[in-house]
Amino acid sequence: MEIYDNYSLKEYNSFGFNVRARRFISVGNEEDILAAAEQAVKSGLKYFILGAGSNILFTSDYDGVIINASCNSVNIVEEKNRNIVVSADAGLTWDSFVEWCVNINLGGVENLSSIPGTVGAAPVQNIGAYGSEIKDVLRAVRAIRLSTGKAELFSANDCRFSYRESIFKNELKGKYFISKVYFNLIKNPDQFNTQYGNLEERVNRIGKKSLHTIRQAVMEIRGEKLPDPAITGNAGSFFKNPVINRQLFKSTHHKNREMPYYETNEDHIKIPAGWLIEECGWKGFRDGDAGVHNKQALVLVNYGNATGIEILNLAERIIESVNQRFGIELKKEVEIV
Ligand SMILES: Cc1cc2nc3c(=O)[nH]c(=O)nc-3n(C[C@H](O)[C@H](O)[C@H](O)COP(=O)(O)OP(=O)(O)OC[C@H]3O[C@@H](n4cnc5c(N)ncnc54)[C@H](O)[C@@H]3O)c2cc1C
């Protein structure tokens, strides 16, 4: 366990804000996690579990204890014919895990290539991209209840996954430290999921369909659309795509015939938030160093010295204008701390 006081979080938030934590504890195993939680409780300070900070917007210094996982091993737990169970530690970079799987021909996470962040945070918002979500391959989550230090195993069902949601983001928010995630993967797969958007076409351009070509295609497409946080601070999609009821959809669509939409079930329809924001004229908008990305209106960016408050104010203005124009309320995907 490593403990630092007045610690800079610049490298621990993808917006690149130069904020500090009163105390930062790096935990390498489950005993450390418990010891860190005990320390935080004893000190009377608030605490926050931080991964790579790629879905977080810090509005100020954090006057408490940040607990961050540094454990990063990956293991094959069980092998049966072509089915394989793999465990990965919370502190492992998500994309290193995907790369490891693809390199040894394990299928299941290739569409989730290039998503920033850690393995431990991936179930928290049920990360998803290109027609896949972590819930599709997640077998279980091992998590430590911070108040008791007891390790518990959550099945995929227990995690109550839905679009960018899980029990860890809601009822159990901040109560459990995810220490390990177990995945159901397929050895040498011959079936792939390339139906989303232009993925199939891009894969075909690269070569024969395989885990490697899918990973490469996803990385290429993402690289063209999304700003690299190492160059321009951002947290990916700032807003969730709103899912609205059929009644609201009918009235809004009647006035906006060109509005794209996807039926999610009989009663609900998902609208691309990026389209709504773009229609309100925000794409490419810039106020000082806070802005809306010029290729993807869903992404708010820090061009250098914007503060968390400035980005948050911009987000609120966008929410208000989309609401006024379409009667649809955007919800933030990024967590405000
Ligand atoms: C350029 C860019 C593109 C992105 N694209 C996508 C995308 O395509 N799809 C997608 O779903 N997301 C995307 N994101 C968002 C982000 O990558 C994910 O939400 C990711 O899972 C966050 O991981 P993290 O380690 O940075 O978590 P953090 O941002 O540090 O934390 C996120 C939440 O998880 C909690 N948490 C972190 N670690 C643990 C743990 N060990 N135990 C319990 N709780 C924990 C935190 O308390 C917080 O509530 C993108 C972000 C960026 C910057």
The ligand as an SDF file (V2000), in Angstrom:
LIG
                    3D

 53 58  0  0  0  0  0  0  0  0999 V2000
  -11.9200    9.0630  -25.0460 C   0  0  0  0  0  0  0  0  0  0  0  0
  -12.8970    8.2560  -24.2100 C   0  0  0  0  0  0  0  0  0  0  0  0
  -13.7220    7.3370  -24.8300 C   0  0  0  0  0  0  0  0  0  0  0  0
  -14.6210    6.5750  -24.0700 C   0  0  0  0  0  0  0  0  0  0  0  0
  -15.4080    5.6670  -24.7130 N   0  0  0  0  0  0  0  0  0  0  0  0
  -16.2730    4.8980  -24.0050 C   0  0  0  0  0  0  0  0  0  0  0  0
  -17.0700    3.9140  -24.6650 C   0  0  0  0  0  0  0  0  0  0  0  0
  -16.9790    3.7050  -25.8690 O   0  0  0  0  0  0  0  0  0  0  0  0
  -17.9180    3.1910  -23.9190 N   0  0  0  0  0  0  0  0  0  0  0  0
  -18.0460    3.3660  -22.5600 C   0  0  0  0  0  0  0  0  0  0  0  0
  -18.8580    2.6510  -21.9330 O   0  0  0  0  0  0  0  0  0  0  0  0
  -17.2950    4.2840  -21.9080 N   0  0  0  0  0  0  0  0  0  0  0  0
  -16.4220    5.0520  -22.5960 C   0  0  0  0  0  0  0  0  0  0  0  0
  -15.6580    6.0010  -21.9530 N   0  0  0  0  0  0  0  0  0  0  0  0
  -15.8150    6.1830  -20.4930 C   0  0  0  0  0  0  0  0  0  0  0  0
  -14.7770    5.4020  -19.6480 C   0  0  0  0  0  0  0  0  0  0  0  0
  -13.7490    4.9140  -20.4600 O   0  0  0  0  0  0  0  0  0  0  0  0
  -15.4260    4.2270  -18.9000 C   0  0  0  0  0  0  0  0  0  0  0  0
  -16.4950    4.6600  -18.1120 O   0  0  0  0  0  0  0  0  0  0  0  0
  -14.4130    3.4880  -18.0210 C   0  0  0  0  0  0  0  0  0  0  0  0
  -14.9660    2.2790  -17.5500 O   0  0  0  0  0  0  0  0  0  0  0  0
  -13.9520    4.3290  -16.8190 C   0  0  0  0  0  0  0  0  0  0  0  0
  -12.8730    3.6400  -16.2220 O   0  0  0  0  0  0  0  0  0  0  0  0
  -11.9400    4.3570  -15.1740 P   0  0  0  0  0  0  0  0  0  0  0  0
  -11.0000    3.3400  -14.6390 O   0  0  0  0  0  0  0  0  0  0  0  0
  -11.3360    5.5590  -15.7770 O   0  0  0  0  0  0  0  0  0  0  0  0
  -12.9980    4.7490  -14.0420 O   0  0  0  0  0  0  0  0  0  0  0  0
  -13.1590    6.1320  -13.2630 P   0  0  0  0  0  0  0  0  0  0  0  0
  -13.5270    7.1970  -14.2240 O   0  0  0  0  0  0  0  0  0  0  0  0
  -11.9740    6.3590  -12.3890 O   0  0  0  0  0  0  0  0  0  0  0  0
  -14.4050    5.7950  -12.3330 O   0  0  0  0  0  0  0  0  0  0  0  0
  -15.6840    5.5840  -12.8920 C   0  0  0  0  0  0  0  0  0  0  0  0
  -16.6270    5.0790  -11.7780 C   0  0  0  0  0  0  0  0  0  0  0  0
  -16.2290    3.7650  -11.3880 O   0  0  0  0  0  0  0  0  0  0  0  0
  -15.9550    3.7240   -9.9760 C   0  0  0  0  0  0  0  0  0  0  0  0
  -14.8380    2.7840   -9.8030 N   0  0  0  0  0  0  0  0  0  0  0  0
  -13.6240    2.8350  -10.4090 C   0  0  0  0  0  0  0  0  0  0  0  0
  -12.8840    1.7640  -10.0420 N   0  0  0  0  0  0  0  0  0  0  0  0
  -13.6480    1.0490   -9.1700 C   0  0  0  0  0  0  0  0  0  0  0  0
  -13.4530   -0.1520   -8.4270 C   0  0  0  0  0  0  0  0  0  0  0  0
  -12.3150   -0.8460   -8.5000 N   0  0  0  0  0  0  0  0  0  0  0  0
  -14.4490   -0.5860   -7.6140 N   0  0  0  0  0  0  0  0  0  0  0  0
  -15.6060    0.0940   -7.5160 C   0  0  0  0  0  0  0  0  0  0  0  0
  -15.8610    1.2350   -8.1860 N   0  0  0  0  0  0  0  0  0  0  0  0
  -14.8960    1.7040   -9.0190 C   0  0  0  0  0  0  0  0  0  0  0  0
  -15.6240    5.1550   -9.6010 C   0  0  0  0  0  0  0  0  0  0  0  0
  -15.8660    5.3900   -8.2210 O   0  0  0  0  0  0  0  0  0  0  0  0
  -16.5830    5.9220  -10.4960 C   0  0  0  0  0  0  0  0  0  0  0  0
  -17.8670    5.9090   -9.9150 O   0  0  0  0  0  0  0  0  0  0  0  0
  -14.7210    6.7610  -22.6690 C   0  0  0  0  0  0  0  0  0  0  0  0
  -13.8730    7.6950  -22.0410 C   0  0  0  0  0  0  0  0  0  0  0  0
  -12.9650    8.4260  -22.8000 C   0  0  0  0  0  0  0  0  0  0  0  0
  -12.0490    9.3900  -22.1150 C   0  0  0  0  0  0  0  0  0  0  0  0
  1  2  1  0
  2  3  1  0
  2 52  2  0
  3  4  2  0
  4  5  1  0
  4 50  1  0
  5  6  2  0
  6  7  1  0
  6 13  1  0
  7  8  2  0
  7  9  1  0
  9 10  1  0
 10 11  2  0
 10 12  1  0
 12 13  2  0
 13 14  1  0
 14 15  1  0
 14 50  1  0
 15 16  1  0
 16 17  1  0
 16 18  1  0
 18 19  1  0
 18 20  1  0
 20 21  1  0
 20 22  1  0
 22 23  1  0
 23 24  1  0
 24 25  2  0
 24 26  1  0
 24 27  1  0
 27 28  1  0
 28 29  2  0
 28 30  1  0
 28 31  1  0
 31 32  1  0
 32 33  1  0
 33 34  1  0
 33 48  1  0
 34 35  1  0
 35 36  1  0
 35 46  1  0
 36 37  1  0
 36 45  1  0
 37 38  2  0
 38 39  1  0
 39 40  1  0
 39 45  2  0
 40 41  1  0
 40 42  2  0
 42 43  1  0
 43 44  2  0
 44 45  1  0
 46 47  1  0
 46 48  1  0
 48 49  1  0
 50 51  2  0
 51 52  1  0
 52 53  1  0
M  END
$$$$
